[in-house]
Amino acid sequence: MHIAPFDNQNHPIVDVNDAVVPLNYFNIVKLTRGQVFEYRIPGYETCIVPATGTVDVDIEGVAFAHLGNRGTDVWDGEPEGVYVPVGAKAVMTCTSATAEVFVAGAAFDQVLEPFDVRGGDIDFVQYGSDDTKTHRKIKHILGQRHAGKVGRLLVSELYTVGAGGWSGFPSHKHDTDRLPLETRHDETYNFRFRPPHGSGLQMLQREDGKPGDAYHIVDGSTICLDKGYHPCCVLPGYEMYYFTILGGLSQRPLVQYFQPSHADQIETIPGIKNMIAKFK
C-alpha cells in the first residue's frame, strides 16, 4: 500500500493495529525550537530517530540529550536514535530551529530498558555494484549489535550509492513464519530523494510468476508491505533514501525468502550475503 505525502500534523501515519501492517507503527513528528511532543504506546516498542534537527529525549525520567546531528536532509550526517520500551512515556523537546523526527515501532509484549544509539553504535554495510545497478549502503540503527536489548523491532536507513539503480533485489519476501526458510516481518518505508523532485518505483508481486502492482514513490512517500516480493528503484540521475521499519511476529531476526525465479542472482551481487546476515 502506498500512502502519498501529506501533513500528518504529528499524528501516526501507521497507527497501532494497522489493517495492512499490524506489527508496525510509524509517525513523523515536526517541531520548532522549544516545542514538546510526548507519546505513550501500549503494546509497541519504539525508536526515536531525528531525520533532521536535534531533540532532547526523556524516557520515564531517563534523559538522552542532543539526539540528532543532521541539518539540511537525511544525507547531512549520521543517524542517531533512542529505544523506547513498550508503554513507556517518551517526551522529546526540540533544541534546534526545526526538527523532523521519525518514530518507528513494532508490536511486542515485554518491557525492556531504554538506551540511545549514537554514531559509533551504527552498524554499517555496503554492498552491490554499479555494474549490477544494485549499489547501496545500509545504516542499521537497531540492528544486529542490539540483539538482546530489543524485542521485535529492526530500524535501518537505506541509501542508493550513486544516481539511479535498484534496491531490494533479488526480489524477496518475509510474510510467512516457516522457519528456517522465512519469517513473518511486516515492513514500512518512508522515502526521500535527492534532489527532492526525484522519484522512483515500488514493486509488489504477490505471487511468483504472476503480474503484481507498482507504486510511483515520491519524496515523503510511505509504503506498507504485508505480503509479496518487493524490490524498488530510483530514476537515473537521482539518489534515494528510505527509512525502514521491520516488526517480527515471532522473532527479531529476519529471514528473507528470495523469489525462486531470481534467487540465482544472489551470486552475482557483491557483498549481498553480508547484507542478509546483518538483519538480525
N, C-alpha and C positions, 0 to 999 in steps of 0.2 A: 504494500500500500504506500502511495506517495502522498505526503502532506506538504502542500505548497507553502512557501514562506508567508508568515502573517505575524501581526503584532499580538503575541500571546499574553501581553500585559502581566508577565510573571506568573501566569497560570500554567500548569503542566500541559505539555504538548502530547505526551503519552502518560496518561494517569494510571493509577493503580487498577488492577483487574481489567486492563485494556482488552477489547474484544479480539484484537489481532495478535498482540504480543503481551499476554498477561504476566509474563515473567519479567517484564521490563518497566522502567519508569524513566521519564525524561522531561526536564524543564530547562528553559533558558531564562535566566534572571538578568535584567538590565537595571543598573543602578547608577546614580551620580554621587559625587563626594558627600559623605556623611549619611547617605540613605542606608537603612537597615532592612534586611529581609530575613524572616525566620520561617522554619518549617519543622514538622514532625510527621513521619510517615510510618505508621504501624505496619508490620509485615514486610517491610522493604529496607534493605541496607542500601546506602547511597554513597556517592563520591562527588565532592565539590571540586570542579576544575575551571578556573578562570580561562576563558578564551582570550580575553584582553583585560587589562587593568589589574588592580590589586584590591584584595579584601582581607580584613581580619575575620577570623572564624572562631566561634566559641561553641564547643560541643559539651553541653551539660557541665559548664564550668572549666573545661579543659581548653586553653587558649592556643591558637595557632596564628601567629601574626604574619602580616605581609605575604599572603599567599598570592602568587601570580606575579610574573615579571614581563609580560608581553605588552607591547604598546599598540602598534597600528593594526595588526591582524595576527592570525594563528601561525604565520611564518616568522613572526618577530620575537624569537626567543623560545625557550624550552618550557614544556608544561609543568605544572605543579598540581597537587591535589590533596584533599583531606578525606579520609574514610570516616563515614558517619554510621554508627551502629543502628540496628533495627530499632525504630521507635524513638530514637534519641532526638532531643531538641537541638537543632542547628541554627545558629544566628550568624549571619555574615554582614559586615559593615564595610561599605566602600571607602577606601582610603586614597583612591586616585580620582582624577577628574571624572572619569566614567569607568564602568566595568560591565562586561558581558560574561556571565558565569553559566557554565553547563552543570546541571545536576543529573547524574546518571544513577540508576537504581536497578536492583534485582530482588525478586521475592526471596525471602529467607525467614527462618523461624527461630533463630538463636541470636542472642545479643553478645557481640564481641567488644573489643576495645577500640577507641578512636586512635588514629595516627595520621601523620602527614607524610607526603611524598614530595621530596624536593629533587633538584637536578640530578644529584648523584644516585638517586634511587630509581631513576627511569631505566627500564630495560629496553635497549635499542637493538633493532635488527634491520638490516638492509639486504634486499635480495632482488633477483630478476636481472634483466639486462636491457640495454637499448635495442639490441638486435631482436630480442623476443617481444619487444613492446610491453614488457612487464616490470620495468624498473621502478621500485618503490621502497620506502622506508617506513618502519613502524616504531612508534614510541609507546611502550606499554607502561601505563600509569599504575594500574592494578593488574599485574601480570604474574609471571612465574615466581618472581622474587618475593611475592607477598603470600605465597601458599601458607595456609595455616592461620593467617591473620584475617582472611576474608572468607565469607560463606560461599556464595554462588556467583559473585559479580566479577566480570572482566571488563576493564576500561582501557582503551587504546586510542591513539591518534595515528592515522594512516595518511601518507603523503605520496603522490606520484613524484618520481625523480625525473626532472626534465619536463618537457611540454608534450602532452598527449600520451596515449597509451592505455593499457588495461590493468585492472586490479581485480583481485578475487578470482584469478584464473590460474590453473584449470578450474572450471566450474565445480562447485561443491555444495553440499547441503548439510544441515545438522538439525533435523526436525523430528527425529525419532530416537528414543532410548533403546538401543540394541547393541550394547557393548559385546565385544570390543570394536565393532565396526563403526559405531556412530553414537553421538549423544544428542539429546534434545536441548538446544540452546536457542531461545528467542533472541533476535538481534535488531538493534535500532541504530540508524546512521543519521548524522547531520552533516551536510556537505558545505564546503566553501571552495571558491575558485579564485585564482589569481591570474590576470585581472578579474575583478568580480563579475564582469559581464560574460565570462566564460560559462560553459555548461557541459553537460555530459549525458550519459545514458545508464540507467539501471535496468538490467535484465532480470527476469524472474521466470524460470522454466519449471513448471510444476512437476513435469514428468519427462523422463528421458525419452527422446525420440519424437516428442510432440511439441508443436509451437507453444510459446509462452507469452508473457507480457513484457512490455518495455515502457519505462517512465522517463520523461525528459526531466533531468535534475538540474537545478539552477542554484545560485548562491543562496544558502539558507534552507534548501530542501531537506525534509526529513523522510526517511524511508523506514518502514517497519516490515521485517521479514519473519514470517511464521513458518513457511514451508516452501521448499524448492531450491533449485540451483540458481545462484545469484551473482554472476560477475557484473562489473561495471566498468565504464570507460570515460575518458575526458577527451574533448575535442583537441586536435592538433593545435599547438600554439598557446595552450593554457595549462596551468598547474591545478591539481585537485587535492583537496584535503577532506577527510571525513572522520568525525568523532564517532567512535564505535562503542556500543554498549552490548554486552553479551550476558544473558542470565541463564544459568543452567537449571534444569528441572531436578536432577538427582545428584549432580556433582558439579564442581567448578571446572576441572579440566575439560577442554573442548576436544572432541574427536570428530573431525570432518570426514564426510564420505564424498569422495571425488566421483564426479559423473563418469560412468564407465566408458562412454564414447570419447572422453577427453583425458582420462586418467593417465595415459601413457606420456602425456606432455609434462608430467611432474619431472621426468628425467631430462627434460630439455631446458628447464628454467634454473639458472644458478642460484643456490642458496635457499631454495624453497623448502627443503626438508628441515632446515634450521628454523625457518619461519613457522612451520607447522608445530614444531616442538615447543615454541615459546608461548602458545596459547594454553597455558596450564594454570 
